[in-house]
Every structure is written in structure tokens, then in C-alpha cells.
Amino acid sequence: MFDTSWFKVLTFFGVWAGIWLPIAFAISRLIGWQPSQVLPPKQKLIFLASLYVLTPLIIEWKIELENLSFAELGLRLQPSILISILLGLFFSLASLILVFSLESFFNFVSWHWQNSKHLLSLLFPILCLSLLISLIEELVFRGYIFTTLLIDYPYWVAASISSIVFASLHLIWERKETLPQLPGLWLMGIVLVGARLVDGGSLGLALGLHAGWIWGLTCIDSAQLVTYTQKNNWFTGINQQPLAGIAGIFCLVMTAVTLWFMSNIKYI
């Protein structure tokens, strides 16, 4: 028999999938995409939007059904959450600067600064998109899933399981590229759970960290600022995926160390 928390989590994903799959099927027919084909970024964005737009409705249903509140899930609409988001953005961008500086030092990447002129038009829309994606994912995985698992499990088990679910669900989109990233995605989930705990249960810091990583990497990629010198490099990541290499893991570990240090001096 499933524990109470597992029943609630499976119900959440079951209802989410049950509503979304017919929509996804209709979209795939409309745009002429087949599951055997590689999903282009623009088409992936369409599927993501259709999936994520349902999330507030499912969360609201769960909140009413299980007598929860958004505050219990970590979404506290207070001025302090804005400070936490900004801190998270700062920490994540600083970690990316450190990683890319190391990659440049070892000549693992080549910079194309002439393309930086494209950044101005990209910064704000990508930031908004990054914040929206991060809000949805943090509310689901570090919010509802983690909080629900705490009914039956201690913190470290709930953190591990919610991070496994977070990593595994990325396989929906790009299985070949995602497989090497699974350990990194799991560690990312652990760090983001840690960020919530450090922030007194609020999702603000985790949201900022998550959004900052998406924002920085997407801006660099969209503006074509960087070329990797090798496709499958042990440091930069397999298939140029940061979380499938030492650089991405180092970024997460340094963020975790920073959070631990800041929590000990009671700065957050």
C-alpha cells in the first residue's frame, strides 16, 4: 500500500497528465510533430506552455482538496520574497561567471563578443520567461511535492525523492541529451531544496537561483556568445550540456557551499 504522501503525489501527476495529454496530442497534430522526431526549441516551448499553464489550476485544486495554502508550499507574498529572489539571481549568475571564467582559462570555450549586441533585446524577455518557468517548477517540486513527502519521510529522504522526480521528468523532452544530465539534475534539485530550507521555508531563494541559471545560460546560447571547443568534454559537459560535466556539478557544489556559509552567519 502506498504511503499517504505517495498517493497524493501520484494523484497530482495523474490528473496533470490526464488533462495535458489530449492537449499535447492536439498540438502535435496541429504542428505536424511525431514523437520519434527531435523536438525543436520553438515547438518545445509550445508544449511547455500548454503544460505549465495548467499547473496553477492543479495546484489550486490540491490546495483546496488537502486543506493547504500557498504559504505552506513556500510561496509567501511578502516583501522579503523579492529580496530572496534577487539574492538567488545574484548567486546563480555569480556561479555561472565563475564557471565560464574557468572554462575560458582552460580554453574550453571561445567567446564571440561581437554578438553581444544581441543581448539587449534578449535580456528582459528571457528573464521573464526564466522567472515564469522557475516559479512553476519550484511550486511543483520544491513546493507541493517536497512538502507532501514530508508527511511520511524525513527531510533528506523527501529532498532526495522530490529531486529524483524532478530529474526524471526532464526525460519527457529530450531523452538522449537528458540521460547524462540526470545526476546533475538530481543535485540541482537537492541544492534548490536546501535553498528553500535556508530561506526559512520560502521558495524565493530557490526561485531566484533556478531562474538565474536558466536566464544566464539561455542568454549566452540565444546570443551565440560561446562556442565549445569540444562537443563531448569531461569538463564543459557531454553534448555541451553543463549539468553533464564537471563544470555544472562544480557550479552546484559552490552554490551549496555558499548557501551553507550564508545560513551559518544568519545572513538569510
N, C-alpha and C positions, 0 to 999 in steps of 0.2 A: 504494500500500500504506500502511495506517495505521502510525504510529509505535507502538512498544510501549505507551506510556502511553495513547494513544487507544484501543487495543484493550482495555486493562484498564478504562478509564473507561466505554466503551460496554458492555462486558460487565456491569459493575456496574449500570448503569441498565437494561440489558436484562433481567437477572434480577429486579431490583427491580420493574420494570413488569410482567413476566410473572407474578409471584406476586400482585401487588396488583390488577391489572385485573379478574380474576374476582371478587375480594372486593369491589371498588368497584361492579361490576355488580350483585352480590347486594344490597349496601347500598342502591343506587339503587332497585332494585325493592321492597325492604322499606319504604323511607320514601316511595316514590312520587315520586321526583325525576327530571326529564328534563334531559339535557344542555343543551337550549335555554333552560331556566329559570335565573333568577338563583339562586345558591346562598346561602341564608340562613346567618347566622353559626353557629347551632347545628348545622345539617346539615354545614357546612364542617368543624366541629370533629370530627364523627363520621368524615368521610373522612380528615382529617388524622391522627386517632388510629389508624385502620386502616393508614395508610401508614407512619407513624413507628414503630409497634410492630414492624414488620418490619426496621427499619434495623439494630438490633444483630445480628440474625441474618445479614443480608447482609454487614455489616462483619466479623463473626467469620469467616464463610466466606472472605472475601477475605484476611483476615489469615493464615489457615491455608494458603490456596492460594498466596499470594505471599510467604510467609515474612516477614511483617511483625509489628509489635507495636503495641499501643495507644499506647505511649510514642513510637514513631516518627511516629504520626499526631497527636501533640501532647497526648494525654490521659495525663498523668502524675499518678498518685495520690500526691501529696506534699503536705505542709502548705502549701508555697508556692503551690499552685494555688488554695487558698482565699483567700489574700491577693490574688492576681491577680484572682479573680472579684469580690471586694469592691471592689478598685480600679476595675475595669471598671464595676461598678454605680454607683459614685460619679461617675466621669467622664460616663457616659451620662445620669444623672439631672441632673447639673450642666448639661450641654449643653441638655437639654430645658427646664430652668428659665430659662436664658439666652434660648432661642428664644421661649418663651411670654411672657417679660418684654418682648421686643421687639415681639411681636405685640400685646400689651396696650397698649404705649406708642403704637403707631400705630392703635389702636382697630380692629384686625382681628379681635379676639375679644371676646366678652362672657363674664364669669365668673358662675357660679351657685353661690356659696359655700354656699347653703342645702342643696345636695345633698351637701356634703362629709361629712355624717353617714353616708352610704352607704359611704364609703371603708374604714372599719374592717373591715367584713365582706368586703371585696374584696381588700385588700392581700395577705394571705398566700396565698389560693388562686391569685390571678393571678400572684404571684411564683413559686410552684411550677410553674405551667403555663409561664411565660416561661422559666424555667431549663431545663425539660424540652425545649421546642421549640428553644431555643438550643443545648442540648447536642447534639441530633440534627443540626441544620443545620450546626453548626460541625464536628462529627465527619465529616460527609459532605463539605462544600465546602472548608473550610479545613484539614480533616484529610486524608481519603483522596484527594479529587480533586486538591487542590493538591500534596500530597506525591507523588502518582503522576505528575503532569505534570512535576515536576522531573526525572524520568528523562531526558526529551528536550528540555526547554526551560529557559532561564534564569529567574530569579525573577520578573522583571517580566512575562514572557510567560505563565508559569504562573499568576501572580496575575490577569492580565487575562482569560485563558481561563476560569479557575475562577469569576471574578466574572460573566462573560457567562453561563455555565451557571446560576449562582445566580440571576441576574436573570431569565433566560428561563423558567426552570421555574415562576416565580410566575404565568406566563400560564395555567397549568393551571386556576387557580381563578377569577380574575376578569379576563378579557382587557381589557375596556373600561376598567376602573379601573387596571389594571396598566400598560398601554402608556405613559401619560405618566410613569410612575414608573421605567421601565427605566433611564434614565441614572442616577437616584438610587440604584437598587438595585445597579447596577454599581459605583458609587462606594462604596457601603456595603460591598460585597464587598472592594474594594481596601483600605479602611480596616481591615477585620477581618483581612485577610492581614497588613497592616502591624502590627496589634496582636500577632499571633502571632510575627512576627519580633522585635518589640521585647521580647516576653516570653520570648525565648530558645528559641523553638520550641514553647512550651506554648500550649494553647488557652484557658488560664484567663482571660487578659485579654480576648480576643475574645468568649469566652462571656459574661463579665460585661457587656461593652458591649452585646452583642446583647440579652441578657435585660433589661437596664436600659431600653433603648429600647422593647421590647415591653411591659414592665411599666408604665412611665410613661404611655405613650400609651393602653394598654388600660384602665388605671385611670381616666384622665380621660374616656375615651369611655364606659366602663361606668357610671360615676357621673354622667354627663351634666353634667360641671363646666363645659364650654365650649360656646358657640355661635359659629360663624364668621359674621361679618357679611356675607360674600360667598361664594358657592359656588365660583366659579372665580376665585380671587385669585392673582395672579402671585407673591405673597409666601408666603401660607399653603399654597398648593398647589391644583392642579386637582382638582375634585371632593372638596376637603377632604382630600386625600392629602398628608401632609407631604413625602414624597420626590418629589412632582411640583411642588414650588415652591422658591423661593429659600431659605425658612426651613430646610427639610430639608437642602438642599445646604450651607448655612452651618453647620448643626449638625455635619455630617460633616467639613467642612473644619476647623472649630475643634477637633474631636476629633483629627483627623490632626496638626494643628499641636501640640496638647498632647502627643500620643504622641512626636512628633519631639523636642520640648523635653525631656520626661522621659527619653527614651533618651540624649540628649546629656549630661545631668547624672548618668547612670547611676543613676537612682532605682529603675528597674525591673530 
